[in-house]
Amino acid sequence: MRMRDIAVELESRAAVAREVATASPVPDIGAAAAAHAYEDGAALVLANASDRPSGRNAAKATCGCRNIRVFPSVLEQGPIVCGVCGEDFE
Ligand SMILES: [Zn+2]
């Protein structure tokens, strides 16, 4: 399941919980809290999804012994030094 699909699922659950909360003749604190929790969860998932390097955006960087994937903008901020062989990833 993709991160964005999870966020959409959480948002739809938030909408359902909010409907239950407003449809209730007495204030439904449990449903309102659930709606809040789902909304927070969806926001968190979206924040993480946009920060996560995808295979498409991240570039390959190599040192003397390993390969990593890193955003080009991160590499531009300064050298990333390998703790094993002591060489820069580039
Ligand atoms: Zn290395």
PDB file of the backbone (N, CA, C, O) and the ligand in Angstrom, with CONECT records:
HET     ZN  A 101       1
ATOM      1  N   MET A   1       0.850  -1.211   0.000  1.00  0.00           N
ATOM      2  CA  MET A   1       0.000   0.000   0.000  1.00  0.00           C
ATOM      3  C   MET A   1       0.878   1.252   0.000  1.00  0.00           C
ATOM      4  O   MET A   1       1.823   1.352   0.782  1.00  0.00           O
ATOM      5  N   ARG A   2       0.561   2.206  -0.882  1.00  0.00           N
ATOM      6  CA  ARG A   2       1.360   3.415  -0.954  1.00  0.00           C
ATOM      7  C   ARG A   2       0.977   4.390   0.149  1.00  0.00           C
ATOM      8  O   ARG A   2      -0.143   4.373   0.660  1.00  0.00           O
ATOM      9  N   MET A   3       1.952   5.253   0.508  1.00  0.00           N
ATOM     10  CA  MET A   3       1.737   6.204   1.602  1.00  0.00           C
ATOM     11  C   MET A   3       0.514   7.082   1.346  1.00  0.00           C
ATOM     12  O   MET A   3      -0.267   7.352   2.258  1.00  0.00           O
ATOM     13  N   ARG A   4       0.354   7.527   0.091  1.00  0.00           N
ATOM     14  CA  ARG A   4      -0.758   8.433  -0.219  1.00  0.00           C
ATOM     15  C   ARG A   4      -2.098   7.710  -0.115  1.00  0.00           C
ATOM     16  O   ARG A   4      -3.101   8.315   0.264  1.00  0.00           O
ATOM     17  N   ASP A   5      -2.121   6.422  -0.449  1.00  0.00           N
ATOM     18  CA  ASP A   5      -3.347   5.637  -0.305  1.00  0.00           C
ATOM     19  C   ASP A   5      -3.722   5.534   1.169  1.00  0.00           C
ATOM     20  O   ASP A   5      -4.899   5.595   1.525  1.00  0.00           O
ATOM     21  N   ILE A   6      -2.707   5.377   2.027  1.00  0.00           N
ATOM     22  CA  ILE A   6      -2.947   5.297   3.475  1.00  0.00           C
ATOM     23  C   ILE A   6      -3.533   6.618   3.972  1.00  0.00           C
ATOM     24  O   ILE A   6      -4.467   6.624   4.775  1.00  0.00           O
ATOM     25  N   ALA A   7      -2.987   7.728   3.496  1.00  0.00           N
ATOM     26  CA  ALA A   7      -3.479   9.050   3.901  1.00  0.00           C
ATOM     27  C   ALA A   7      -4.931   9.234   3.461  1.00  0.00           C
ATOM     28  O   ALA A   7      -5.751   9.751   4.221  1.00  0.00           O
ATOM     29  N   VAL A   8      -5.247   8.815   2.240  1.00  0.00           N
ATOM     30  CA  VAL A   8      -6.623   8.928   1.727  1.00  0.00           C
ATOM     31  C   VAL A   8      -7.563   8.093   2.584  1.00  0.00           C
ATOM     32  O   VAL A   8      -8.662   8.533   2.921  1.00  0.00           O
ATOM     33  N   GLU A   9      -7.126   6.885   2.934  1.00  0.00           N
ATOM     34  CA  GLU A   9      -7.931   5.989   3.782  1.00  0.00           C
ATOM     35  C   GLU A   9      -8.191   6.640   5.144  1.00  0.00           C
ATOM     36  O   GLU A   9      -9.314   6.614   5.647  1.00  0.00           O
ATOM     37  N   LEU A  10      -7.135   7.227   5.739  1.00  0.00           N
ATOM     38  CA  LEU A  10      -7.270   7.869   7.051  1.00  0.00           C
ATOM     39  C   LEU A  10      -8.209   9.067   6.967  1.00  0.00           C
ATOM     40  O   LEU A  10      -9.009   9.303   7.872  1.00  0.00           O
ATOM     41  N   GLU A  11      -8.105   9.827   5.867  1.00  0.00           N
ATOM     42  CA  GLU A  11      -8.968  10.999   5.705  1.00  0.00           C
ATOM     43  C   GLU A  11     -10.434  10.591   5.554  1.00  0.00           C
ATOM     44  O   GLU A  11     -11.325  11.269   6.065  1.00  0.00           O
ATOM     45  N   SER A  12     -10.683   9.485   4.853  1.00  0.00           N
ATOM     46  CA  SER A  12     -12.072   9.039   4.688  1.00  0.00           C
ATOM     47  C   SER A  12     -12.621   8.547   6.029  1.00  0.00           C
ATOM     48  O   SER A  12     -13.800   8.741   6.325  1.00  0.00           O
ATOM     49  N   ARG A  13     -11.769   7.909   6.843  1.00  0.00           N
ATOM     50  CA  ARG A  13     -12.209   7.475   8.175  1.00  0.00           C
ATOM     51  C   ARG A  13     -12.488   8.688   9.063  1.00  0.00           C
ATOM     52  O   ARG A  13     -13.418   8.673   9.869  1.00  0.00           O
ATOM     53  N   ALA A  14     -11.685   9.728   8.911  1.00  0.00           N
ATOM     54  CA  ALA A  14     -11.898  10.957   9.681  1.00  0.00           C
ATOM     55  C   ALA A  14     -13.252  11.563   9.322  1.00  0.00           C
ATOM     56  O   ALA A  14     -13.975  12.037  10.198  1.00  0.00           O
ATOM     57  N   ALA A  15     -13.597  11.548   8.024  1.00  0.00           N
ATOM     58  CA  ALA A  15     -14.864  12.102   7.560  1.00  0.00           C
ATOM     59  C   ALA A  15     -16.036  11.320   8.154  1.00  0.00           C
ATOM     60  O   ALA A  15     -17.025  11.908   8.592  1.00  0.00           O
ATOM     61  N   VAL A  16     -15.917   9.987   8.167  1.00  0.00           N
ATOM     62  CA  VAL A  16     -16.974   9.132   8.729  1.00  0.00           C
ATOM     63  C   VAL A  16     -17.127   9.415  10.221  1.00  0.00           C
ATOM     64  O   VAL A  16     -18.244   9.569  10.715  1.00  0.00           O
ATOM     65  N   ALA A  17     -16.008   9.485  10.935  1.00  0.00           N
ATOM     66  CA  ALA A  17     -16.052   9.720  12.380  1.00  0.00           C
ATOM     67  C   ALA A  17     -16.659  11.089  12.680  1.00  0.00           C
ATOM     68  O   ALA A  17     -17.397  11.257  13.650  1.00  0.00           O
ATOM     69  N   ARG A  18     -16.330  12.074  11.820  1.00  0.00           N
ATOM     70  CA  ARG A  18     -16.858  13.428  12.024  1.00  0.00           C
ATOM     71  C   ARG A  18     -18.379  13.454  11.799  1.00  0.00           C
ATOM     72  O   ARG A  18     -19.115  14.157  12.491  1.00  0.00           O
ATOM     73  N   GLU A  19     -18.822  12.664  10.808  1.00  0.00           N
ATOM     74  CA  GLU A  19     -20.260  12.566  10.528  1.00  0.00           C
ATOM     75  C   GLU A  19     -20.992  11.963  11.727  1.00  0.00           C
ATOM     76  O   GLU A  19     -22.053  12.440  12.131  1.00  0.00           O
ATOM     77  N   VAL A  20     -20.403  10.907  12.283  1.00  0.00           N
ATOM     78  CA  VAL A  20     -20.992  10.250  13.460  1.00  0.00           C
ATOM     79  C   VAL A  20     -21.058  11.252  14.605  1.00  0.00           C
ATOM     80  O   VAL A  20     -22.054  11.316  15.325  1.00  0.00           O
ATOM     81  N   ALA A  21     -19.988  12.040  14.773  1.00  0.00           N
ATOM     82  CA  ALA A  21     -19.906  12.997  15.881  1.00  0.00           C
ATOM     83  C   ALA A  21     -20.979  14.078  15.751  1.00  0.00           C
ATOM     84  O   ALA A  21     -21.580  14.476  16.749  1.00  0.00           O
ATOM     85  N   THR A  22     -21.225  14.562  14.512  1.00  0.00           N
ATOM     86  CA  THR A  22     -22.188  15.652  14.327  1.00  0.00           C
ATOM     87  C   THR A  22     -23.625  15.139  14.248  1.00  0.00           C
ATOM     88  O   THR A  22     -24.560  15.870  14.574  1.00  0.00           O
ATOM     89  N   ALA A  23     -23.812  13.863  13.809  1.00  0.00           N
ATOM     90  CA  ALA A  23     -25.158  13.300  13.668  1.00  0.00           C
ATOM     91  C   ALA A  23     -25.748  12.922  15.023  1.00  0.00           C
ATOM     92  O   ALA A  23     -26.966  12.857  15.188  1.00  0.00           O
ATOM     93  N   SER A  24     -24.880  12.677  15.976  1.00  0.00           N
ATOM     94  CA  SER A  24     -25.337  12.255  17.300  1.00  0.00           C
ATOM     95  C   SER A  24     -26.119  13.374  17.992  1.00  0.00           C
ATOM     96  O   SER A  24     -25.694  14.529  17.974  1.00  0.00           O
ATOM     97  N   PRO A  25     -27.271  13.034  18.607  1.00  0.00           N
ATOM     98  CA  PRO A  25     -28.070  14.054  19.317  1.00  0.00           C
ATOM     99  C   PRO A  25     -27.331  14.633  20.527  1.00  0.00           C
ATOM    100  O   PRO A  25     -27.512  15.802  20.869  1.00  0.00           O
ATOM    101  N   VAL A  26     -26.510  13.821  21.161  1.00  0.00           N
ATOM    102  CA  VAL A  26     -25.666  14.335  22.250  1.00  0.00           C
ATOM    103  C   VAL A  26     -24.239  14.388  21.719  1.00  0.00           C
ATOM    104  O   VAL A  26     -23.865  13.566  20.883  1.00  0.00           O
ATOM    105  N   PRO A  27     -23.432  15.344  22.189  1.00  0.00           N
ATOM    106  CA  PRO A  27     -22.057  15.429  21.696  1.00  0.00           C
ATOM    107  C   PRO A  27     -21.323  14.102  21.858  1.00  0.00           C
ATOM    108  O   PRO A  27     -21.201  13.584  22.968  1.00  0.00           O
ATOM    109  N   ASP A  28     -20.838  13.559  20.748  1.00  0.00           N
ATOM    110  CA  ASP A  28     -20.119  12.288  20.781  1.00  0.00           C
ATOM    111  C   ASP A  28     -18.623  12.574  20.846  1.00  0.00           C
ATOM    112  O   ASP A  28     -17.957  12.728  19.822  1.00  0.00           O
ATOM    113  N   ILE A  29     -18.110  12.643  22.076  1.00  0.00           N
ATOM    114  CA  ILE A  29     -16.710  13.010  22.273  1.00  0.00           C
ATOM    115  C   ILE A  29     -15.765  11.952  21.700  1.00  0.00           C
ATOM    116  O   ILE A  29     -14.698  12.268  21.174  1.00  0.00           O
ATOM    117  N   GLY A  30     -16.181  10.695  21.814  1.00  0.00           N
ATOM    118  CA  GLY A  30     -15.345   9.598  21.298  1.00  0.00           C
ATOM    119  C   GLY A  30     -15.156   9.703  19.794  1.00  0.00           C
ATOM    120  O   GLY A  30     -14.039   9.568  19.294  1.00  0.00           O
ATOM    121  N   ALA A  31     -16.254   9.946  19.063  1.00  0.00           N
ATOM    122  CA  ALA A  31     -16.176  10.039  17.602  1.00  0.00           C
ATOM    123  C   ALA A  31     -15.382  11.276  17.181  1.00  0.00           C
ATOM    124  O   ALA A  31     -14.613  11.233  16.220  1.00  0.00           O
ATOM    125  N   ALA A  32     -15.577  12.387  17.917  1.00  0.00           N
ATOM    126  CA  ALA A  32     -14.842  13.614  17.597  1.00  0.00           C
ATOM    127  C   ALA A  32     -13.347  13.399  17.803  1.00  0.00           C
ATOM    128  O   ALA A  32     -12.533  13.852  16.999  1.00  0.00           O
ATOM    129  N   ALA A  33     -12.987  12.704  18.885  1.00  0.00           N
ATOM    130  CA  ALA A  33     -11.581  12.414  19.160  1.00  0.00           C
ATOM    131  C   ALA A  33     -11.007  11.499  18.093  1.00  0.00           C
ATOM    132  O   ALA A  33      -9.863  11.665  17.672  1.00  0.00           O
ATOM    133  N   ALA A  34     -11.808  10.527  17.656  1.00  0.00           N
ATOM    134  CA  ALA A  34     -11.355   9.604  16.612  1.00  0.00           C
ATOM    135  C   ALA A  34     -11.099  10.368  15.313  1.00  0.00           C
ATOM    136  O   ALA A  34     -10.112  10.121  14.620  1.00  0.00           O
ATOM    137  N   ALA A  35     -12.009  11.309  14.990  1.00  0.00           N
ATOM    138  CA  ALA A  35     -11.841  12.106  13.770  1.00  0.00           C
ATOM    139  C   ALA A  35     -10.530  12.886  13.831  1.00  0.00           C
ATOM    140  O   ALA A  35      -9.786  12.953  12.852  1.00  0.00           O
ATOM    141  N   HIS A  36     -10.263  13.473  14.996  1.00  0.00           N
ATOM    142  CA  HIS A  36      -9.011  14.221  15.187  1.00  0.00           C
ATOM    143  C   HIS A  36      -7.803  13.321  15.004  1.00  0.00           C
ATOM    144  O   HIS A  36      -6.833  13.688  14.342  1.00  0.00           O
ATOM    145  N   ALA A  37      -7.873  12.127  15.605  1.00  0.00           N
ATOM    146  CA  ALA A  37      -6.748  11.179  15.539  1.00  0.00           C
ATOM    147  C   ALA A  37      -6.486  10.761  14.097  1.00  0.00           C
ATOM    148  O   ALA A  37      -5.336  10.683  13.665  1.00  0.00           O
ATOM    149  N   TYR A  38      -7.564  10.492  13.351  1.00  0.00           N
ATOM    150  CA  TYR A  38      -7.398  10.097  11.954  1.00  0.00           C
ATOM    151  C   TYR A  38      -6.812  11.240  11.127  1.00  0.00           C
ATOM    152  O   TYR A  38      -5.970  11.019  10.256  1.00  0.00           O
ATOM    153  N   GLU A  39      -7.265  12.463  11.407  1.00  0.00           N
ATOM    154  CA  GLU A  39      -6.750  13.619  10.657  1.00  0.00           C
ATOM    155  C   GLU A  39      -5.269  13.833  10.949  1.00  0.00           C
ATOM    156  O   GLU A  39      -4.480  14.096  10.041  1.00  0.00           O
ATOM    157  N   ASP A  40      -4.898  13.717  12.233  1.00  0.00           N
ATOM    158  CA  ASP A  40      -3.482  13.845  12.609  1.00  0.00           C
ATOM    159  C   ASP A  40      -2.649  12.778  11.915  1.00  0.00           C
ATOM    160  O   ASP A  40      -1.559  13.049  11.410  1.00  0.00           O
ATOM    161  N   GLY A  41      -3.185  11.557  11.900  1.00  0.00           N
ATOM    162  CA  GLY A  41      -2.478  10.438  11.270  1.00  0.00           C
ATOM    163  C   GLY A  41      -2.266  10.691   9.785  1.00  0.00           C
ATOM    164  O   GLY A  41      -1.182  10.448   9.254  1.00  0.00           O
ATOM    165  N   ALA A  42      -3.313  11.181   9.114  1.00  0.00           N
ATOM    166  CA  ALA A  42      -3.218  11.446   7.678  1.00  0.00           C
ATOM    167  C   ALA A  42      -2.172  12.528   7.398  1.00  0.00           C
ATOM    168  O   ALA A  42      -1.402  12.420   6.443  1.00  0.00           O
ATOM    169  N   ALA A  43      -2.148  13.572   8.236  1.00  0.00           N
ATOM    170  CA  ALA A  43      -1.184  14.657   8.058  1.00  0.00           C
ATOM    171  C   ALA A  43       0.240  14.141   8.244  1.00  0.00           C
ATOM    172  O   ALA A  43       1.155  14.520   7.513  1.00  0.00           O
ATOM    173  N   LEU A  44       0.408  13.268   9.240  1.00  0.00           N
ATOM    174  CA  LEU A  44       1.727  12.697   9.536  1.00  0.00           C
ATOM    175  C   LEU A  44       2.213  11.828   8.376  1.00  0.00           C
ATOM    176  O   LEU A  44       3.372  11.903   7.968  1.00  0.00           O
ATOM    177  N   VAL A  45       1.301  10.999   7.853  1.00  0.00           N
ATOM    178  CA  VAL A  45       1.660  10.118   6.744  1.00  0.00           C
ATOM    179  C   VAL A  45       2.061  10.940   5.532  1.00  0.00           C
ATOM    180  O   VAL A  45       3.039  10.619   4.857  1.00  0.00           O
ATOM    181  N   LEU A  46       1.300  12.016   5.248  1.00  0.00           N
ATOM    182  CA  LEU A  46       1.595  12.865   4.089  1.00  0.00           C
ATOM    183  C   LEU A  46       2.941  13.555   4.255  1.00  0.00           C
ATOM    184  O   LEU A  46       3.705  13.663   3.296  1.00  0.00           O
ATOM    185  N   ALA A  47       3.240  14.030   5.480  1.00  0.00           N
ATOM    186  CA  ALA A  47       4.507  14.711   5.740  1.00  0.00           C
ATOM    187  C   ALA A  47       5.664  13.759   5.494  1.00  0.00           C
ATOM    188  O   ALA A  47       6.664  14.134   4.883  1.00  0.00           O
ATOM    189  N   ASN A  48       5.530  12.541   5.964  1.00  0.00           N
ATOM    190  CA  ASN A  48       6.589  11.552   5.775  1.00  0.00           C
ATOM    191  C   ASN A  48       6.722  11.131   4.326  1.00  0.00           C
ATOM    192  O   ASN A  48       7.825  10.892   3.835  1.00  0.00           O
ATOM    193  N   ALA A  49       5.581  11.043   3.641  1.00  0.00           N
ATOM    194  CA  ALA A  49       5.596  10.602   2.251  1.00  0.00           C
ATOM    195  C   ALA A  49       6.361  11.593   1.379  1.00  0.00           C
ATOM    196  O   ALA A  49       7.089  11.188   0.473  1.00  0.00           O
ATOM    197  N   SER A  50       6.199  12.902   1.649  1.00  0.00           N
ATOM    198  CA  SER A  50       6.839  13.894   0.793  1.00  0.00           C
ATOM    199  C   SER A  50       8.325  14.034   1.118  1.00  0.00           C
ATOM    200  O   SER A  50       9.096  14.480   0.269  1.00  0.00           O
ATOM    201  N   ASP A  51       8.743  13.659   2.337  1.00  0.00           N
ATOM    202  CA  ASP A  51      10.149  13.770   2.717  1.00  0.00           C
ATOM    203  C   ASP A  51      10.963  12.540   2.322  1.00  0.00           C
ATOM    204  O   ASP A  51      12.191  12.596   2.245  1.00  0.00           O
ATOM    205  N   ARG A  52      10.286  11.457   2.079  1.00  0.00           N
ATOM    206  CA  ARG A  52      10.973  10.200   1.835  1.00  0.00           C
ATOM    207  C   ARG A  52      11.605  10.192   0.440  1.00  0.00           C
ATOM    208  O   ARG A  52      10.914  10.443  -0.547  1.00  0.00           O
ATOM    209  N   PRO A  53      12.908   9.908   0.344  1.00  0.00           N
ATOM    210  CA  PRO A  53      13.514   9.868  -0.980  1.00  0.00           C
ATOM    211  C   PRO A  53      12.944   8.704  -1.781  1.00  0.00           C
ATOM    212  O   PRO A  53      12.955   7.569  -1.306  1.00  0.00           O
ATOM    213  N   SER A  54      12.460   8.958  -2.950  1.00  0.00           N
ATOM    214  CA  SER A  54      11.966   7.877  -3.788  1.00  0.00           C
ATOM    215  C   SER A  54      13.092   7.456  -4.714  1.00  0.00           C
ATOM    216  O   SER A  54      14.069   8.185  -4.885  1.00  0.00           O
ATOM    217  N   GLY A  55      12.959   6.298  -5.303  1.00  0.00           N
ATOM    218  CA  GLY A  55      13.981   5.808  -6.216  1.00  0.00           C
ATOM    219  C   GLY A  55      14.167   6.739  -7.391  1.00  0.00           C
ATOM    220  O   GLY A  55      15.236   6.769  -8.002  1.00  0.00           O
ATOM    221  N   ARG A  56      13.116   7.513  -7.720  1.00  0.00           N
ATOM    222  CA  ARG A  56      13.180   8.373  -8.894  1.00  0.00           C
ATOM    223  C   ARG A  56      13.988   9.643  -8.623  1.00  0.00           C
ATOM    224  O   ARG A  56      14.752  10.090  -9.479  1.00  0.00           O
ATOM    225  N   ASN A  57      13.818  10.226  -7.427  1.00  0.00           N
ATOM    226  CA  ASN A  57      14.451  11.506  -7.140  1.00  0.00           C
ATOM    227  C   ASN A  57      15.851  11.366  -6.568  1.00  0.00           C
ATOM    228  O   ASN A  57      16.701  12.232  -6.777  1.00  0.00           O
ATOM    229  N   ALA A  58      16.094  10.272  -5.843  1.00  0.00           N
ATOM    230  CA  ALA A  58      17.382  10.107  -5.183  1.00  0.00           C
ATOM    231  C   ALA A  58      18.433   9.651  -6.183  1.00  0.00           C
ATOM    232  O   ALA A  58      18.153   8.849  -7.074  1.00  0.00           O
ATOM    233  N   ALA A  59      19.637  10.167  -6.026  1.00  0.00           N
ATOM    234  CA  ALA A  59      20.745   9.775  -6.898  1.00  0.00           C
ATOM    235  C   ALA A  59      21.604   8.756  -6.174  1.00  0.00           C
ATOM    236  O   ALA A  59      21.625   8.709  -4.944  1.00  0.00           O
ATOM    237  N   LYS A  60      22.311   7.941  -6.941  1.00  0.00           N
ATOM    238  CA  LYS A  60      23.199   6.956  -6.342  1.00  0.00           C
ATOM    239  C   LYS A  60      24.502   7.643  -5.968  1.00  0.00           C
ATOM    240  O   LYS A  60      25.039   8.432  -6.745  1.00  0.00           O
ATOM    241  N   ALA A  61      25.014   7.342  -4.771  1.00  0.00           N
ATOM    242  CA  ALA A  61      26.316   7.846  -4.349  1.00  0.00           C
ATOM    243  C   ALA A  61      27.140   6.659  -3.872  1.00  0.00           C
ATOM    244  O   ALA A  61      26.619   5.765  -3.206  1.00  0.00           O
ATOM    245  N   THR A  62      28.410   6.649  -4.208  1.00  0.00           N
ATOM    246  CA  THR A  62      29.259   5.517  -3.842  1.00  0.00           C
ATOM    247  C   THR A  62      30.519   5.985  -3.140  1.00  0.00           C
ATOM    248  O   THR A  62      31.048   7.054  -3.445  1.00  0.00           O
ATOM    249  N   CYS A  63      31.000   5.182  -2.195  1.00  0.00           N
ATOM    250  CA  CYS A  63      32.309   5.406  -1.589  1.00  0.00           C
ATOM    251  C   CYS A  63      33.178   4.235  -2.010  1.00  0.00           C
ATOM    252  O   CYS A  63      32.905   3.610  -3.035  1.00  0.00           O
ATOM    253  N   GLY A  64      34.222   3.920  -1.245  1.00  0.00           N
ATOM    254  CA  GLY A  64      35.084   2.801  -1.616  1.00  0.00           C
ATOM    255  C   GLY A  64      34.435   1.449  -1.400  1.00  0.00           C
ATOM    256  O   GLY A  64      34.894   0.451  -1.956  1.00  0.00           O
ATOM    257  N   CYS A  65      33.354   1.391  -0.587  1.00  0.00           N
ATOM    258  CA  CYS A  65      32.821   0.074  -0.225  1.00  0.00           C
ATOM    259  C   CYS A  65      31.312  -0.066  -0.340  1.00  0.00           C
ATOM    260  O   CYS A  65      30.809  -1.190  -0.319  1.00  0.00           O
ATOM    261  N   ARG A  66      30.565   1.035  -0.461  1.00  0.00           N
ATOM    262  CA  ARG A  66      29.103   0.905  -0.425  1.00  0.00           C
ATOM    263  C   ARG A  66      28.422   1.825  -1.419  1.00  0.00           C
ATOM    264  O   ARG A  66      29.016   2.768  -1.942  1.00  0.00           O
ATOM    265  N   ASN A  67      27.126   1.514  -1.670  1.00  0.00           N
ATOM    266  CA  ASN A  67      26.261   2.382  -2.465  1.00  0.00           C
ATOM    267  C   ASN A  67      25.134   2.872  -1.579  1.00  0.00           C
ATOM    268  O   ASN A  67      24.558   2.094  -0.819  1.00  0.00           O
ATOM    269  N   ILE A  68      24.809   4.162  -1.668  1.00  0.00           N
ATOM    270  CA  ILE A  68      23.632   4.680  -0.972  1.00  0.00           C
ATOM    271  C   ILE A  68      22.831   5.495  -1.974  1.00  0.00           C
ATOM    272  O   ILE A  68      23.340   5.864  -3.032  1.00  0.00           O
ATOM    273  N   ARG A  69      21.576   5.776  -1.640  1.00  0.00           N
ATOM    274  CA  ARG A  69      20.759   6.677  -2.456  1.00  0.00           C
ATOM    275  C   ARG A  69      20.522   7.941  -1.655  1.00  0.00           C
ATOM    276  O   ARG A  69      20.137   7.885  -0.487  1.00  0.00           O
ATOM    277  N   VAL A  70      20.754   9.089  -2.293  1.00  0.00           N
ATOM    278  CA  VAL A  70      20.680  10.354  -1.579  1.00  0.00           C
ATOM    279  C   VAL A  70      20.194  11.444  -2.544  1.00  0.00           C
ATOM    280  O   VAL A  70      20.493  11.406  -3.737  1.00  0.00           O
ATOM    281  N   PHE A  71      19.442  12.415  -2.011  1.00  0.00           N
ATOM    282  CA  PHE A  71      19.010  13.528  -2.851  1.00  0.00           C
ATOM    283  C   PHE A  71      20.221  14.338  -3.294  1.00  0.00           C
ATOM    284  O   PHE A  71      21.113  14.589  -2.484  1.00  0.00           O
ATOM    285  N   PRO A  72      20.275  14.752  -4.552  1.00  0.00           N
ATOM    286  CA  PRO A  72      21.391  15.595  -5.023  1.00  0.00           C
ATOM    287  C   PRO A  72      21.557  16.851  -4.162  1.00  0.00           C
ATOM    288  O   PRO A  72      22.677  17.307  -3.932  1.00  0.00           O
ATOM    289  N   SER A  73      20.425  17.413  -3.684  1.00  0.00           N
ATOM    290  CA  SER A  73      20.505  18.637  -2.873  1.00  0.00           C
ATOM    291  C   SER A  73      21.216  18.373  -1.548  1.00  0.00           C
ATOM    292  O   SER A  73      21.857  19.271  -1.002  1.00  0.00           O
ATOM    293  N   VAL A  74      21.110  17.156  -1.029  1.00  0.00           N
ATOM    294  CA  VAL A  74      21.787  16.801   0.224  1.00  0.00           C
ATOM    295  C   VAL A  74      23.294  16.689  -0.021  1.00  0.00           C
ATOM    296  O   VAL A  74      24.099  17.153   0.787  1.00  0.00           O
ATOM    297  N   LEU A  75      23.661  16.073  -1.137  1.00  0.00           N
ATOM    298  CA  LEU A  75      25.082  15.949  -1.487  1.00  0.00           C
ATOM    299  C   LEU A  75      25.718  17.324  -1.687  1.00  0.00           C
ATOM    300  O   LEU A  75      26.883  17.536  -1.351  1.00  0.00           O
ATOM    301  N   GLU A  76      24.928  18.264  -2.243  1.00  0.00           N
ATOM    302  CA  GLU A  76      25.455  19.614  -2.509  1.00  0.00           C
ATOM    303  C   GLU A  76      25.755  20.379  -1.219  1.00  0.00           C
ATOM    304  O   GLU A  76      26.556  21.314  -1.224  1.00  0.00           O
ATOM    305  N   GLN A  77      25.112  19.983  -0.109  1.00  0.00           N
ATOM    306  CA  GLN A  77      25.322  20.686   1.163  1.00  0.00           C
ATOM    307  C   GLN A  77      26.702  20.404   1.741  1.00  0.00           C
ATOM    308  O   GLN A  77      27.158  21.148   2.610  1.00  0.00           O
ATOM    309  N   GLY A  78      27.375  19.363   1.292  1.00  0.00           N
ATOM    310  CA  GLY A  78      28.708  19.045   1.798  1.00  0.00           C
ATOM    311  C   GLY A  78      28.974  17.566   1.664  1.00  0.00           C
ATOM    312  O   GLY A  78      28.054  16.787   1.413  1.00  0.00           O
ATOM    313  N   PRO A  79      30.212  17.173   1.827  1.00  0.00           N
ATOM    314  CA  PRO A  79      30.571  15.771   1.653  1.00  0.00           C
ATOM    315  C   PRO A  79      29.952  14.870   2.715  1.00  0.00           C
ATOM    316  O   PRO A  79      29.846  15.253   3.880  1.00  0.00           O
ATOM    317  N   ILE A  80      29.542  13.666   2.303  1.00  0.00           N
ATOM    318  CA  ILE A  80      29.075  12.630   3.224  1.00  0.00           C
ATOM    319  C   ILE A  80      30.200  11.597   3.301  1.00  0.00           C
ATOM    320  O   ILE A  80      30.542  10.960   2.304  1.00  0.00           O
ATOM    321  N   VAL A  81      30.765  11.443   4.489  1.00  0.00           N
ATOM    322  CA  VAL A  81      31.938  10.581   4.649  1.00  0.00           C
ATOM    323  C   VAL A  81      31.524   9.196   5.144  1.00  0.00           C
ATOM    324  O   VAL A  81      30.735   9.079   6.082  1.00  0.00           O
ATOM    325  N   CYS A  82      32.048   8.164   4.523  1.00  0.00           N
ATOM    326  CA  CYS A  82      31.768   6.792   4.931  1.00  0.00           C
ATOM    327  C   CYS A  82      32.529   6.476   6.220  1.00  0.00           C
ATOM    328  O   CYS A  82      33.729   6.730   6.319  1.00  0.00           O
ATOM    329  N   GLY A  83      31.819   5.923   7.203  1.00  0.00           N
ATOM    330  CA  GLY A  83      32.444   5.563   8.479  1.00  0.00           C
ATOM    331  C   GLY A  83      33.240   4.271   8.406  1.00  0.00           C
ATOM    332  O   GLY A  83      33.955   3.939   9.352  1.00  0.00           O
ATOM    333  N   VAL A  84      33.135   3.540   7.316  1.00  0.00           N
ATOM    334  CA  VAL A  84      33.840   2.254   7.188  1.00  0.00           C
ATOM    335  C   VAL A  84      35.182   2.449   6.478  1.00  0.00           C
ATOM    336  O   VAL A  84      36.228   2.059   6.997  1.00  0.00           O
ATOM    337  N   CYS A  85      35.144   3.063   5.273  1.00  0.00           N
ATOM    338  CA  CYS A  85      36.384   3.189   4.507  1.00  0.00           C
ATOM    339  C   CYS A  85      36.952   4.616   4.570  1.00  0.00           C
ATOM    340  O   CYS A  85      38.086   4.848   4.150  1.00  0.00           O
ATOM    341  N   GLY A  86      36.166   5.571   5.093  1.00  0.00           N
ATOM    342  CA  GLY A  86      36.667   6.932   5.260  1.00  0.00           C
ATOM    343  C   GLY A  86      36.644   7.779   4.002  1.00  0.00           C
ATOM    344  O   GLY A  86      37.088   8.927   4.023  1.00  0.00           O
ATOM    345  N   GLU A  87      36.135   7.234   2.909  1.00  0.00           N
ATOM    346  CA  GLU A  87      36.050   8.009   1.671  1.00  0.00           C
ATOM    347  C   GLU A  87      34.744   8.795   1.626  1.00  0.00           C
ATOM    348  O   GLU A  87      33.789   8.458   2.325  1.00  0.00           O
ATOM    349  N   ASP A  88      34.702   9.852   0.795  1.00  0.00           N
ATOM    350  CA  ASP A  88      33.464  10.607   0.583  1.00  0.00           C
ATOM    351  C   ASP A  88      32.547   9.830  -0.351  1.00  0.00           C
ATOM    352  O   ASP A  88      33.002   9.181  -1.292  1.00  0.00           O
ATOM    353  N   PHE A  89      31.240   9.905  -0.075  1.00  0.00           N
ATOM    354  CA  PHE A  89      30.260   9.411  -1.056  1.00  0.00           C
ATOM    355  C   PHE A  89      30.159  10.449  -2.163  1.00  0.00           C
ATOM    356  O   PHE A  89      30.037  11.641  -1.882  1.00  0.00           O
ATOM    357  N   GLU A  90      30.206  10.019  -3.397  1.00  0.00           N
ATOM    358  CA  GLU A  90      30.032  10.957  -4.500  1.00  0.00           C
ATOM    359  C   GLU A  90      29.390  10.275  -5.708  1.00  0.00           C
ATOM    360  O   GLU A  90      29.167  10.918  -6.734  1.00  0.00           O
TER     361      GLU A  90
HETATM  362 ZN    ZN A 101      32.953   3.106   2.427  1.00  0.00          ZN2+
END
